[in-house]
Amino acid sequence: MIPDADIIIACPYCDTPARVFQLISGNTIGAITWTDGWMDAPMMPRAPRITRCAHCKKIYWVASARQLGFVSLGDTSESAGEFKDAPHVGPLSEADCFEALHGGLAPTTDLELELRVFAWWRGNDTFREPEHPAGHPTSPDAVANAERFIELTKEMWDEDILLFRAEAQRHLGRFDEARETLQGVGCSDYWPAKSRQLELLDAQNRNVAILFSPEHPPQIPQD
């Protein structure tokens, strides 16, 4: 992993500066991918797409913020100027994502889908911890979020979207619907993910689960 200079952005509401880390290059060595699409990749961390201002506490999309400049990672010298003490943008929690949705920060279908996936991932994070029993979110907000995601994607047929929809249906216990959704996944690139989801459906397992890891690499289908 090779870091690049941080981008300095200004909060769209109060102009408070914040830093966004960048990578020149990264890799997926040691990465764990989960059935909900989240990937824990220590050598390729993701900068948040949406964040909360450390000063005014309002939520905003990072891409909507005005760029002020660049500062080398770890540079706290006088040459870094007024930005040397700017905090790095942080990710939102599940509750934060729901706040953003209720606050109208997803005016388009694409942004709503993205934000709902973020909320889903953060709600699933508890069940990724080794010391936590396997499970899936069951709060009313989480259930409503999954139902809304399914509704928004019902006329979408991209295979990555189908995998997301089948996963949401599985979490809700709609096993037959999930199996029907997976019938639309035919590309061999998606075969390992589809196969893993089918295994979980056969077991009527609703929990978020590891898809691939260093101990369980993707299985390539044999001709």
JOVEN-V600911 format. One line per field, one symbol per residue. ss: DSSP state (h for helix, s for strand, l for the rest). phi: phi as a letter, one per 40 degrees, with the letter a starting at -180 (. if undefined). psi: psi as a letter, one per 30 degrees, with the letter a starting at -180 (. if undefined). Layout:
ss=???
phi=???
psi=???
This chain:
ss=lssllsssssllllllssssllsssllllllsssllllsslllllllllsssllllllssshhhlssssssllllllhhhhhhllllslllllhhhhhhhhhllllllhhhhhhhhhhhhhhhhhhhhlllllllllllhhhhhhhhhhhhhllllllhhhhhhhhhhhhhlllhhhhhhhhlllllhhhhhhhhhhhhhhhlllllllssssllslllllll
phi=.bcbcccbbbdccbgccabbcbbcaaabcgcbbbccgcbcbccacbcdcaabccccgccacdcccccbibbcdgcbccccgcccbccccbcccdcccccccccgcbcbcccccccccdccdcccddcccdccddaacbcdccccccccccccbcbbbcccccccccccccdcgccccccccccccbccccdcccccccdccdcfccccaccbadcbcdccccc
psi=kjllkkkklkkfeggkllkjllkelalgkgkkklfgfkkjjfgilkkkfklkkfdfglklkeffkkkfakkkkgjglfffbfffgklkklllleeeeeeeefgggifleeeeeeeeeeeeeeffeegfkefkkkalkgleeeeeeeeeeeefgfgkgkeeeeeeeeeeeeefgieeeeeeefffjfkffgeeeeeeeeeeeeghkfkklkeklefilkkkkk.
